[in-house]
Amino acid sequence: MTEIKQGDTVRIHYIGTLLDGNVFDSSEGRDPLEFVVGTGQIIPGLDSAMPGLNIGDKKRVEIACVDAYGPINPAARQQIPREGIPDDIPLDPGTQLQMQTPDGQAVPVTVVEVDEATVTLDANHPLAGQDLIFDIEVVSIN
């Protein structure tokens, strides 16, 4: 059998869960996830678990937050004046918005807190600070 190695294009089915068992993502009912091993297309902890696996292999991969979406970065949370946000923008906590950096790059943010004067936005990935578990099955190797 052909074992997965760096540079191979692989397709996997997966179920991603948090440590409490809640599923945050899954390929169930969709095409398998396709990526090139070792190129940074997926989180490092999952990428590094691929070499040596074969088609049909199933594996549970436990990934610390530093090898997933990283720890929570307090500097990625920012309070901005409420009057600086147009009235037609929804500001309910949990709302996903996009901001632009000074160089024009789009950054997804989440509204985490709103008061009379300020809106607190969080640019951390929603899974930052979380250890993750992936149950994977290798579907193909090219």
N, C-alpha and C positions, 0 to 999 in steps of 0.2 A: 504494500500500500504506500501511497505517496503521503508523506508527512508534511504538514504546513511548515514553511520556512519564510524568512524575511523576504519581502517582495512579491509573495504569492497573492493573487486575488482570491479572496475567500467569500463564501456566503454562509451566514449562520442564521438560525432562528434563535430567539432569545426571549427571556422574561427577566426584566430588571425589577428588583424589589429593594425596599428599605429594610433596615434591621428589624423593624417591627412587623414585617411581612406585607406591608402595603405595596402593591404593584405600581410603579411609576411609569413604566413603558414596556411594550411587548411587540413582537413581530407577528403575534397571532392574528390570523385573518389577513395578513399582508405578505408581500414578497419578502424573502429573507434579506437581511442587511448585508450589503456587499461593500467590501473595503479592501485596500491593499495593506497587508501586514507590514508594520514597521515604518509607516509613512506619516503617522500622526493624524490619520483620518478619524480615529475613535479615541476614547480616553486611554491613557497610558496603561492602566492596570488591566484592562481587557485586552489591549493590543499585545502586551507581553505574555499573556496566557495562551496565545494561539500557537506559537511554534511547537512542533512535536505532535499536534493533534492530527487525526485522520478523518476522512469522510465517515459520517455516522457517529463519531464520538460525541458523547454528552459529558458536560463538565459543569460543576458549580464553581464560580469564581467569586471570591470575597475580595472586595477592593476598598482599601482605606481611602478616606477623602482626599489625601494628598496625591493619590494616583487616579483620582476620578476628576471632580470639578474643583478641587482645591479647598482649602479652609476658607471660612468667611473672612472677607477683607473689610474691616471697619471703614477704610477710606473709600470704599465703593458705595457707601451710604452718604447721601447728601441732602441737606435741607435747602430748599429754594423758596424765595418769596412767592406766596400764593398769587399775588397780583401779576407776576411774570408769566402766568399760564393762561392761555386764552380760555374764555368761559365755556366754549364748546367741547373742551377736553374733559372726559370723565375722570374723576379723582377718587373713586371709591377704592379703599384699601384692597389690594390684590389685583387691581387693574394693571395690565401690561401696556407700557408705552414705549415709544422710541425717542431717544434724544440724539442730537448730533454733537460730535466733538468739534472743537474749533477747526480741525482739518477736514470736516465733512463726513467723518465716519459715523455710521449709525450704531447706536448702543442701546440694546434693549434694557429697560428698567421696569421695576415694579413699584407701584405706589404702596408704601407701607404704613404711612401715618399722615393724617391731615388735621390741621387745627386752623384757627382763624387767620393766622399770619403766614404759616409755612406749610409746605408739602415735603414730606420726606420720601425720597426715591432711593431705591436699592438696585445697583447694577451688578450685584453678585448673581451668578447662575442660581436658579431656584434649587439646585441640588448641592450647592457649595456647602461644605461643612458636614456632609452626609457620607457615611460609609455605605457602600452599595453591594448588592449581591446580584450576580447574573447567572442564570441557568441557561446554558447554551447548547446547541446541537449544530455540528458542522454539516452543511448541506453539500457544498462543493469546494474544490480547490483548483485553481487554474494558474 
